[in-house]
Amino acid sequence: MKKRTILIVGLIIAMIVAGALYVSYNGSPSRLIWKETYTFDDKNPYGGYLAYELLKERFKESGFLDISESISFSLDSTDSLSTYCFIGPSIYLSTSELLHLQDFIQAGNTVFISTKVFDYNDLLPVSIKGESCAGFYSFWKPIDTVYTNFYDIGYKRTEDYRCIYNRPVWNKLSNSDYYIFLDSCDGIQALGYDISLGYAECNFMKILIGEGTLLLHSQPMLFSNYFLSSEDGLDYFEKVFSYLPNQTTHWDAISKLPFVDGPLDSKSPLVYILSQPSLSWAWYLLLTTGLLYLIFNYKRIQRPIPVLSMPENTSRQYIKTLGSVFIQTKRHDRLMEMKLKLFYDELRMRYRLRGDPFSTNWISELAYRTNISKDEWQKLTNRITDLQTKKEISGTDLLALGRHLDKIRNIINK
């Protein structure tokens, strides 16, 4: 019965994988890749080939440079006539790179960033960060169409720009992640807004930092090949990038990849495998098969766990042995010292007492915190003092002291 269940589960998983492969390759005649990359060489719907070529043409005379290594080495923070441009689904910058980019802005340069995932607060001045009014938040909404426009009267259109978030059949069930800004304080100029939810939310803003300018945009899909292939997309593109000065522009492609330190040419074989649809599906199928093998064979190869018995507590036996040794050698004085030391430590830990045992302060504190009067504590003190002054302590004296201490403990523990 168990083998039959495993076989049924395996067949169901194989059918799901086969169905996904069929939809992926036959659901779209052109077999397009709908992943958002915005890379300069990606001609798929959500690649950045058109944006890259348009920017390259726009800043041809002033200079258009590709960044192929860390911006800490590619950008001169002392320069004041440059622009840094990034368009991507997410941006990966180290702490040192963020500090370098902040110095780059304050020196009088311009930075344009359009991405969905980034902690913008790392680039904001303290005055704006302190008021928490330039935040950036996201949530999930089933939005397939983005409506956007500009606040500037010279750029604003009567009819909003419309960008359809077109996805293949196998991805229709997922929701669009929706990103907007908060722009409720001085120092921030809202340039554009999104009205997809029925009310205006800022998606394009300008912030002055030092001598430079920071331009933030939260919807990079508006610069995708899919949207830029329309007249509306080109018009929107020209208006957005008219806010950038005509000066040397640096296109950052390396920060789209997480934790890349070297040039983009140093790609691992896995990068090529995942870039090819057939190879990527073969890779995913291999991983799924390996996972299923581990799951179904886990119990079969698991070694039996031995039952470990609890260690026996021999403390009482140790105490009895130690006590018998002292009694046999008639070291009653030593045994009394040990009993008193344990009793003193017990009182110290329980009532947080300090100083010498059974001093005036001790007796006062104990009488206040317990149900035992000062007279009783004084009697115990006198008995202990008498025993300590004796030259020889008998077994009867030791037994009487032990009973007295036990009586005190019983009253305290009630």
KAQUIRA-V347340 format. One record per helix or strand of 3 or more residues. SS is the DSSP state (2 for helix, 1 for strand). FROM is the first residue (numbers start at 1). LEN is the number of residues. If there is no record, write none. Layout:
ss from len
SS FROM LEN
SS FROM LEN
This chain:
ss from len
2 2 25
2 49 10
1 64 4
2 71 4
1 82 6
2 95 12
1 110 5
2 120 3
2 126 6
1 136 6
1 145 6
1 161 4
2 169 3
1 176 6
1 188 7
1 201 9
1 212 6
2 220 4
2 225 4
2 231 11
1 248 5
2 254 3
2 269 7
2 277 20
2 298 4
2 315 14
2 332 20
2 360 10
2 374 16
2 395 18
